[in-house]
Amino acid sequence: MKHFCLFLILAFGITACSTPRNAKLATEYPSKSEEKATAKVIGLLKELLEKDYPAPARMERDAHPLQHGLVKAEFIIEPDLPENLKVGIFREAKTYESWIRYSNLSPGKPDIKKDSRGMAIKVMGVKGKKILPDLIDAPTQDFVFMSTQIFVTKDVRGFGNLLGSINRGKLNAGLHFLTHPRLVSLFLKVQIQLPNLTGIEWGSTTPYLLGDGTAVKYAVKPRTPTTETIPGKKDNVSDSYLRERLAANLANDDIYLDFYVQVQKDARKMPIEDPRKLWAQDESPFIKVATIKVLKQIFDTPAQQLYGDNLSFSPWHALPVHRPLGGINRGRRAIYDTMSKFRHDRNEEKMSEPGSWADFKE
């Protein structure tokens, strides 16, 4: 069995065999190489940003720089949740003011092109000490989503190797994908087209604590199916049709989304340390814990766009009972914090957390 596992790892990048047979629920198994791999990723990202945004150009985010819009929403905790889910922000039925930022992973790519999309939620008015020392007293908490429930690499080391190959040019990136067939398959799965930003399912991809001994993944799903379709070649839509559709829809009415948790039930089938592995819903169905009401509004102004660009979101900006889990998340802590400070310092912009909604004028 040992040699078979080694063959799978070398030939296909399969590392499921590394999950301990006696793995425990909500338990992490850190790699010794994580700190070094995280430092490598930070160095590569800084190198990439300096190349893409040479001074004095305004530096954009290293990930999800293309912002469709920043919108006001209410985050409404469900009443009468089961006792085991009444933890942290879900402890009591309450409505929170929130910001939601929608984005594309790739800068400058037309919306019709396949890409990985992002949805980040900043909930305001959240009491209690937070994890990150610089934000320990901030009255906010973040939730970070992608347009998928899986991630393309198992750990930070794998992500660093992928990023390094991309930084070295198309030939090196192509060779990296050629020698990592599972990565190719996953990469293609997370690249999608959308009819709109509020009619798809969003996933946390990585797990989080819910209290002391429970791990969960998050999902956001539309309340009602969308009637809009992905534009065809003859539709002649603009490169920014996702923003335009969101603006048109919110000009007319509120939009309702549902926020779910999926509880880890099996430590091997639903691993903490491998976000490439989908947690099966027949093993553990999603449970609704909150409603998101995206308010009827006009958001598409230069001032509000700039405000959204200046906000920072981190999965680690949370109450300790919602601590991120797994290697990708452990790497994210230093990466997100360092890169946010790097970008704000370069742009000479102040980092701050909002206490409530702000109104913007042209």
FIFITOR-21365 format. One record per residue (C-alpha): residue number from 1; x, y, z. Coordinates in steps of 0.25 Angstrom, whole numbers. Example, Ala and Ser with C-alpha at 12.3 -4.5 7.8 and 13.67 -1.06 7.14 Angstrom:
BEGIN
1:49:-18:31
2:55:-4:29
***
This chain:
BEGIN
1:0:0:0
2:11:10:3
3:17:8:-11
4:4:9:-17
5:1:23:-10
6:15:27:-14
7:12:24:-29
8:-1:32:-28
9:6:44:-22
10:17:44:-33
11:8:41:-45
12:-5:48:-42
13:-3:58:-30
14:-12:49:-22
15:-10:51:-7
16:-22:45:-1
17:-13:34:5
18:-7:45:14
19:-19:46:22
20:-17:39:35
21:-25:26:37
22:-29:31:51
23:-32:45:47
24:-41:52:56
25:-53:62:53
26:-49:77:53
27:-34:73:55
28:-23:79:47
29:-10:72:42
30:0:83:38
31:11:81:29
32:26:84:33
33:28:91:20
34:16:101:21
35:24:113:27
36:34:112:16
37:23:110:5
38:15:122:10
39:28:131:10
40:30:127:-4
41:16:130:-9
42:17:144:-2
43:30:147:-10
44:24:142:-23
45:11:151:-21
46:19:163:-18
47:28:160:-30
48:15:159:-39
49:9:171:-34
50:21:180:-36
51:22:175:-50
52:7:177:-53
53:6:190:-46
54:19:198:-47
55:20:211:-39
56:13:221:-40
57:1:212:-45
58:-9:209:-34
59:-7:195:-29
60:-19:185:-30
61:-21:173:-22
62:-13:160:-25
63:-26:152:-25
64:-40:156:-30
65:-36:170:-34
66:-47:172:-44
67:-59:177:-36
68:-73:176:-41
69:-78:183:-30
70:-79:186:-15
71:-94:185:-10
72:-101:187:3
73:-108:175:9
74:-114:170:22
75:-109:157:28
76:-121:151:36
77:-118:140:46
78:-129:129:46
79:-138:128:58
80:-139:115:65
81:-126:109:60
82:-122:95:66
83:-114:97:79
84:-101:91:73
85:-101:102:62
86:-104:114:72
87:-89:118:72
88:-82:131:70
89:-89:140:60
90:-101:130:59
91:-103:130:74
92:-116:138:73
93:-126:143:63
94:-121:156:59
95:-120:165:46
96:-106:171:43
97:-103:182:32
98:-93:176:22
99:-85:179:10
100:-83:169:-1
101:-72:170:-12
102:-74:162:-25
103:-61:160:-33
104:-54:152:-44
105:-41:145:-41
106:-34:151:-54
107:-32:165:-57
108:-36:171:-70
109:-43:158:-75
110:-57:160:-81
111:-69:155:-73
112:-73:145:-83
113:-59:138:-82
114:-58:126:-73
115:-52:130:-59
116:-53:127:-45
117:-62:137:-38
118:-62:143:-24
119:-72:147:-13
120:-67:153:0
121:-76:157:11
122:-73:167:22
123:-83:167:33
124:-83:179:42
125:-87:181:57
126:-81:167:61
127:-77:168:76
128:-65:161:82
129:-50:159:81
130:-46:155:67
131:-34:146:63
132:-25:156:56
133:-17:164:66
134:-18:177:57
135:-33:175:56
136:-36:169:70
137:-46:180:74
138:-52:182:60
139:-67:181:60
140:-67:173:47
141:-66:159:42
142:-62:154:28
143:-67:142:20
144:-60:138:7
145:-66:130:-4
146:-62:125:-18
147:-72:121:-29
148:-68:106:-26
149:-67:97:-14
150:-53:92:-17
151:-39:98:-18
152:-29:94:-29
153:-17:90:-20
154:-17:82:-7
155:-7:92:1
156:1:104:0
157:13:97:-5
158:5:92:-17
159:-1:106:-19
160:13:112:-18
161:18:103:-29
162:7:106:-38
163:8:121:-36
164:23:120:-38
165:21:113:-52
166:11:124:-56
167:21:135:-52
168:32:128:-61
169:23:129:-73
170:14:122:-82
171:24:111:-85
172:27:107:-71
173:12:108:-67
174:8:99:-78
175:19:89:-74
176:14:90:-60
177:0:86:-64
178:5:75:-73
179:12:68:-62
180:0:70:-52
181:-12:65:-59
182:-21:65:-47
183:-18:80:-46
184:-23:82:-60
185:-36:75:-57
186:-39:83:-45
187:-34:96:-51
188:-44:94:-63
189:-55:91:-53
190:-54:104:-45
191:-54:113:-58
192:-68:116:-61
193:-78:125:-69
194:-89:132:-61
195:-103:137:-65
196:-102:147:-53
197:-95:148:-39
198:-107:145:-31
199:-113:132:-38
200:-101:123:-35
201:-96:115:-23
202:-84:120:-15
203:-75:112:-7
204:-65:114:4
205:-56:103:-2
206:-49:102:11
207:-54:97:25
208:-56:106:38
209:-58:103:52
210:-72:104:58
211:-69:105:73
212:-59:95:79
213:-61:81:72
214:-69:84:60
215:-64:87:46
216:-72:93:35
217:-72:98:21
218:-81:110:16
219:-89:112:4
220:-98:123:-1
221:-109:119:-11
222:-120:127:-18
223:-134:127:-12
224:-141:126:-25
225:-135:120:-39
226:-130:131:-48
227:-138:133:-61
228:-125:140:-68
229:-116:131:-77
230:-102:132:-81
231:-101:141:-93
232:-98:134:-106
233:-89:139:-117
234:-99:146:-124
235:-104:154:-112
236:-93:165:-113
237:-92:167:-98
238:-82:177:-92
239:-70:172:-85
240:-76:176:-72
241:-90:170:-74
242:-89:163:-60
243:-88:177:-53
244:-99:183:-62
245:-108:171:-59
246:-106:173:-44
247:-108:188:-45
248:-121:186:-54
249:-127:175:-44
250:-124:183:-31
251:-130:196:-37
252:-143:188:-37
253:-144:180:-25
254:-137:173:-13
255:-130:159:-16
256:-131:148:-6
257:-120:138:-4
258:-118:127:7
259:-106:124:15
260:-103:110:19
261:-93:101:27
262:-89:87:24
263:-84:79:36
264:-72:70:35
265:-77:56:38
266:-66:47:34
267:-51:52:36
268:-46:44:24
269:-57:45:14
270:-58:60:18
271:-44:64:20
272:-39:77:27
273:-26:77:20
274:-30:75:5
275:-39:85:0
276:-39:78:-14
277:-48:68:-8
278:-63:71:-9
279:-71:68:4
280:-83:60:-1
281:-97:65:2
282:-102:51:4
283:-92:49:15
284:-96:63:21
285:-107:72:15
286:-106:87:16
287:-113:94:27
288:-118:108:26
289:-114:117:37
290:-116:131:31
291:-123:139:20
292:-116:150:12
293:-124:161:7
294:-117:169:-4
295:-124:182:-4
296:-130:190:-15
297:-120:200:-18
298:-111:208:-28
299:-97:204:-25
300:-90:206:-38
301:-83:219:-35
302:-68:223:-36
303:-68:226:-21
304:-74:213:-17
305:-65:205:-26
306:-53:212:-20
307:-58:209:-6
308:-60:194:-10
309:-46:193:-16
310:-40:199:-3
311:-47:189:6
312:-39:177:11
313:-46:163:13
314:-39:151:20
315:-45:138:25
316:-36:140:38
317:-44:153:41
318:-54:145:50
319:-58:141:64
320:-49:130:69
321:-61:120:69
322:-61:122:54
323:-46:120:52
324:-41:115:38
325:-36:101:37
326:-26:94:28
327:-13:97:21
328:-19:106:10
329:-25:114:21
330:-13:114:30
331:-5:120:18
332:-16:130:15
333:-14:136:29
334:0:142:26
335:-3:144:11
336:-15:152:12
337:-10:161:23
338:3:163:17
339:-2:166:3
340:-13:175:8
341:-3:184:15
342:7:183:4
343:-4:188:-6
344:-9:199:3
345:5:204:7
346:8:205:-8
347:-5:213:-11
348:-3:221:1
349:-17:217:5
350:-22:215:20
351:-27:202:24
352:-40:202:32
353:-52:194:36
354:-66:200:34
355:-75:202:45
356:-88:203:37
357:-92:206:23
358:-87:218:16
359:-94:226:5
360:-87:231:-7
361:-89:241:-18
362:-84:243:-32
***
